[in-house]
Amino acid sequence: QIFVSVSDVYEPAADGTADNVFISRSYDATSHFETVYADVRDLYRRITGQELVLQKRAKMDEASA
């Protein structure tokens, strides 16, 4: 592998539940935002206390049926 550059990746020191300050991790160079999605799920769980459930929306014609 060839490294063109090296960038620091930051993450919060605390989870935010004590002071209600929720900070995401810094973004990295993953091609399909896998780590960003994992971070969003983690933030949602820390803020709401529930797991994030994403579902495909019904199309307009399916919703009226």
Summary of the structure (lengths in Angstrom):
residues: 65
radius of gyration: 17.3
end to end distance: 54.2
largest distance: 55.3
contacts: 91
relative contact order: 0.13
helix: 29%
strand: 0%
